[in-house]
Amino acid sequence: MRSARHHSKHQRLVVALGVASAAAFAPQSAFAGKCTIDRHCYGDVQSFPGRIDGVAATITPRCLGTGGVWPAFVTDEIWLTDSAGRNWVEAGYIQNNAGNINGLGGGRMAFWAERTPRHEFVAHGVYVKRLTPAQFMISAAPRHRRYTIAFDGHNTVSATDPMRAHDGIYGSETTTRSSRNHASWRRVRYHGSARWVGGVVRPLVTLEQPLDGNRPYRGLRAGNPC
């Protein structure tokens, strides 16, 4: 559900993002304050390898909840975004207590979503009975100008999306600081120059939500203690 936002190496921003309608996913200004359903918080590591068209990681969530807050959601996920942070493809785990989010139902699930240069935002979910380690992968299918999303035996393809990827992001997003969430990201990789490469390049750590264990960027951990 990443906010449309700039996220250069010199910026650490949290911006407003509504979930009431598809039209609500629009750039907003930065703010300093608590996490809300309209103002999201992030704990993530952003990678800027120079050339990138895919990201992957094995996500191991240990708990995932909004601490009884409604409406709210919390995620553990990966993102592939453009240079301005206005368009992206994302995949991971979510606990959604915010009702329908552009096609994504409520509850706990694995999910993927995308915001395209056509200003469309769509989300899809697969319900899970329990949280288990799973590899999530987003990779380009350049001949078809699309992205392939794969997780836990599921494979799908994004809408036609000519986004030029620039960043790989690994971490957590929440709408409430009451969230109880802790996860690790292992086998963190990006795809660039026709091959998969391990690690995080030229990292930027955003700390709007607590993030720890980010050295040496293998076995990342994010979120609040369970």
Buried (B, 14 or more C-beta within 10 A) or exposed (E): BBBBBBBBEEEBBBBBBEBEEEEBBBBBEEEEEEBBBBBBBBBBBBBBBEEBBBBBBBBBBBBBBBBEBEBBBBBBBBBBBBBEBBBBBBBBBBBBBBBEBBEBBBEBBBBBBBBBEEEBBBBBBEEBEEBEEBBBBBBBEEEEEBBBBBBEEBEEEBEEBEBEBBBBBBBBBBBBBBBBBBBBBEBBBBBBEEEBEEEBBEBBBBEBBBBEEBEEBBBBBBBBEE
